[in-house]
Amino acid sequence: MAIKSMPILLILRIENGLVVEHRDYADYGPYLVASQNLNAGN
């Protein structure tokens, strides 16, 4: 089973060309379902 979509929002704070803060918010539900199905042999 392939994951067709997984909503994700990334927030990066950049200072002097370097990432100094990173936050991500995602709906991991589709990933977890696909992973469970893969582990169950579906």
Chimera marker file (.cmm) of the C-alpha trace (Angstrom):
<marker_set name="trace">
<marker id="1" x="0.000" y="0.000" z="0.000" r="1" g="1" b="0" radius="0.5"/>
<marker id="2" x="1.398" y="3.380" z="-0.984" r="1" g="1" b="0" radius="0.5"/>
<marker id="3" x="0.802" y="6.633" z="0.834" r="1" g="1" b="0" radius="0.5"/>
<marker id="4" x="-0.929" y="8.915" z="-1.662" r="1" g="1" b="0" radius="0.5"/>
<marker id="5" x="-0.834" y="12.036" z="0.477" r="1" g="1" b="0" radius="0.5"/>
<marker id="6" x="0.325" y="13.160" z="3.866" r="1" g="1" b="0" radius="0.5"/>
<marker id="7" x="-0.389" y="16.770" z="4.837" r="1" g="1" b="0" radius="0.5"/>
<marker id="8" x="2.630" y="18.463" z="6.380" r="1" g="1" b="0" radius="0.5"/>
<marker id="9" x="3.491" y="22.021" z="7.365" r="1" g="1" b="0" radius="0.5"/>
<marker id="10" x="7.147" y="22.993" z="7.826" r="1" g="1" b="0" radius="0.5"/>
<marker id="11" x="8.247" y="26.185" z="9.537" r="1" g="1" b="0" radius="0.5"/>
<marker id="12" x="11.897" y="27.183" z="9.256" r="1" g="1" b="0" radius="0.5"/>
<marker id="13" x="13.534" y="30.145" z="10.932" r="1" g="1" b="0" radius="0.5"/>
<marker id="14" x="16.650" y="31.185" z="9.084" r="1" g="1" b="0" radius="0.5"/>
<marker id="15" x="19.338" y="33.542" z="10.356" r="1" g="1" b="0" radius="0.5"/>
<marker id="16" x="22.426" y="34.435" z="8.361" r="1" g="1" b="0" radius="0.5"/>
<marker id="17" x="21.645" y="31.705" z="5.838" r="1" g="1" b="0" radius="0.5"/>
<marker id="18" x="21.406" y="28.963" z="8.493" r="1" g="1" b="0" radius="0.5"/>
<marker id="19" x="18.340" y="27.164" z="9.812" r="1" g="1" b="0" radius="0.5"/>
<marker id="20" x="18.216" y="28.029" z="13.519" r="1" g="1" b="0" radius="0.5"/>
<marker id="21" x="14.763" y="26.625" z="14.274" r="1" g="1" b="0" radius="0.5"/>
<marker id="22" x="12.676" y="23.905" z="12.651" r="1" g="1" b="0" radius="0.5"/>
<marker id="23" x="9.099" y="22.873" z="13.396" r="1" g="1" b="0" radius="0.5"/>
<marker id="24" x="6.942" y="20.443" z="11.516" r="1" g="1" b="0" radius="0.5"/>
<marker id="25" x="3.317" y="19.595" z="11.933" r="1" g="1" b="0" radius="0.5"/>
<marker id="26" x="1.983" y="16.574" z="10.067" r="1" g="1" b="0" radius="0.5"/>
<marker id="27" x="-0.955" y="14.236" z="9.910" r="1" g="1" b="0" radius="0.5"/>
<marker id="28" x="0.870" y="10.941" z="10.365" r="1" g="1" b="0" radius="0.5"/>
<marker id="29" x="-2.378" y="8.934" z="10.199" r="1" g="1" b="0" radius="0.5"/>
<marker id="30" x="-1.952" y="7.835" z="6.543" r="1" g="1" b="0" radius="0.5"/>
<marker id="31" x="1.670" y="6.822" z="7.209" r="1" g="1" b="0" radius="0.5"/>
<marker id="32" x="0.744" y="4.825" z="10.306" r="1" g="1" b="0" radius="0.5"/>
<marker id="33" x="-2.057" y="2.978" z="8.488" r="1" g="1" b="0" radius="0.5"/>
<marker id="34" x="0.242" y="2.095" z="5.566" r="1" g="1" b="0" radius="0.5"/>
<marker id="35" x="2.992" y="0.988" z="7.947" r="1" g="1" b="0" radius="0.5"/>
<marker id="36" x="0.600" y="-1.210" z="9.942" r="1" g="1" b="0" radius="0.5"/>
<marker id="37" x="-0.761" y="-2.761" z="6.731" r="1" g="1" b="0" radius="0.5"/>
<marker id="38" x="2.759" y="-3.444" z="5.485" r="1" g="1" b="0" radius="0.5"/>
<marker id="39" x="3.726" y="-5.093" z="8.768" r="1" g="1" b="0" radius="0.5"/>
<marker id="40" x="0.530" y="-7.187" z="8.679" r="1" g="1" b="0" radius="0.5"/>
<marker id="41" x="1.366" y="-8.365" z="5.151" r="1" g="1" b="0" radius="0.5"/>
<marker id="42" x="-1.480" y="-6.483" z="3.409" r="1" g="1" b="0" radius="0.5"/>
<link id1="1" id2="2" r="1" g="1" b="0" radius="0.2"/>
<link id1="2" id2="3" r="1" g="1" b="0" radius="0.2"/>
<link id1="3" id2="4" r="1" g="1" b="0" radius="0.2"/>
<link id1="4" id2="5" r="1" g="1" b="0" radius="0.2"/>
<link id1="5" id2="6" r="1" g="1" b="0" radius="0.2"/>
<link id1="6" id2="7" r="1" g="1" b="0" radius="0.2"/>
<link id1="7" id2="8" r="1" g="1" b="0" radius="0.2"/>
<link id1="8" id2="9" r="1" g="1" b="0" radius="0.2"/>
<link id1="9" id2="10" r="1" g="1" b="0" radius="0.2"/>
<link id1="10" id2="11" r="1" g="1" b="0" radius="0.2"/>
<link id1="11" id2="12" r="1" g="1" b="0" radius="0.2"/>
<link id1="12" id2="13" r="1" g="1" b="0" radius="0.2"/>
<link id1="13" id2="14" r="1" g="1" b="0" radius="0.2"/>
<link id1="14" id2="15" r="1" g="1" b="0" radius="0.2"/>
<link id1="15" id2="16" r="1" g="1" b="0" radius="0.2"/>
<link id1="16" id2="17" r="1" g="1" b="0" radius="0.2"/>
<link id1="17" id2="18" r="1" g="1" b="0" radius="0.2"/>
<link id1="18" id2="19" r="1" g="1" b="0" radius="0.2"/>
<link id1="19" id2="20" r="1" g="1" b="0" radius="0.2"/>
<link id1="20" id2="21" r="1" g="1" b="0" radius="0.2"/>
<link id1="21" id2="22" r="1" g="1" b="0" radius="0.2"/>
<link id1="22" id2="23" r="1" g="1" b="0" radius="0.2"/>
<link id1="23" id2="24" r="1" g="1" b="0" radius="0.2"/>
<link id1="24" id2="25" r="1" g="1" b="0" radius="0.2"/>
<link id1="25" id2="26" r="1" g="1" b="0" radius="0.2"/>
<link id1="26" id2="27" r="1" g="1" b="0" radius="0.2"/>
<link id1="27" id2="28" r="1" g="1" b="0" radius="0.2"/>
<link id1="28" id2="29" r="1" g="1" b="0" radius="0.2"/>
<link id1="29" id2="30" r="1" g="1" b="0" radius="0.2"/>
<link id1="30" id2="31" r="1" g="1" b="0" radius="0.2"/>
<link id1="31" id2="32" r="1" g="1" b="0" radius="0.2"/>
<link id1="32" id2="33" r="1" g="1" b="0" radius="0.2"/>
<link id1="33" id2="34" r="1" g="1" b="0" radius="0.2"/>
<link id1="34" id2="35" r="1" g="1" b="0" radius="0.2"/>
<link id1="35" id2="36" r="1" g="1" b="0" radius="0.2"/>
<link id1="36" id2="37" r="1" g="1" b="0" radius="0.2"/>
<link id1="37" id2="38" r="1" g="1" b="0" radius="0.2"/>
<link id1="38" id2="39" r="1" g="1" b="0" radius="0.2"/>
<link id1="39" id2="40" r="1" g="1" b="0" radius="0.2"/>
<link id1="40" id2="41" r="1" g="1" b="0" radius="0.2"/>
<link id1="41" id2="42" r="1" g="1" b="0" radius="0.2"/>
</marker_set>
